[in-house]
């Protein structure tokens, strides 16, 4: 059973996610549609993760988490490059599916390299 504080935190996280979806939806329909691509990069979940890691594991673990977060930009960049290249060539669904597969492959490669280098 979740404690009352955990329940409130879970609800707050859900609200943040819903707010992000709402902002993305509004921006996607506006003349500044491209800003919708910036909203998912707001560090909502990174803030939560960093607060938890910093509190539970300390500053060194927080630094390692931040470094891994920087490396995690590589799979996201691979996804964006795939969308950019495939969008004029494939349907929307095929583009997004292919880009997602590329993200998964890049993320798996990142995890394999990270665990080999860091032994965790």
C-alpha positions, 0 to 999 in steps of 0.5 A: 500500500502506498503512503499518503505522501507517495500517493500525492507524489504519484498524483503530482507526477501524473499531473505533470505528464498530463500538462506536458501532453496538453502543452504539446497538443496546443503547440502542435496546432499553433503556428509555432508547432516546432516548439512542441518538440522542445516540451518533451525535453523539459527535465520533468522526469530527470528532476524527479530521478535526480532528486531521488538518486541524490537523496538515496545514493548521494552526490557521486551517484547523482553525478554518474546519473547525470553523465548517463543522462548526457549519453542517453541523448545519443539514442534520442539523437538517433531517433530524431535523425531517423525521423528527419530522414524517413519522414519524406520517404515513409508514412507517418506510422512507418517513420515513427515505428522505424525511428522507435526501433532505431532508438531501442537499438541505440539505447540497447547499445548504450546500455551494453557499452555503459555496463561494460565500462562501468561494471554495473 
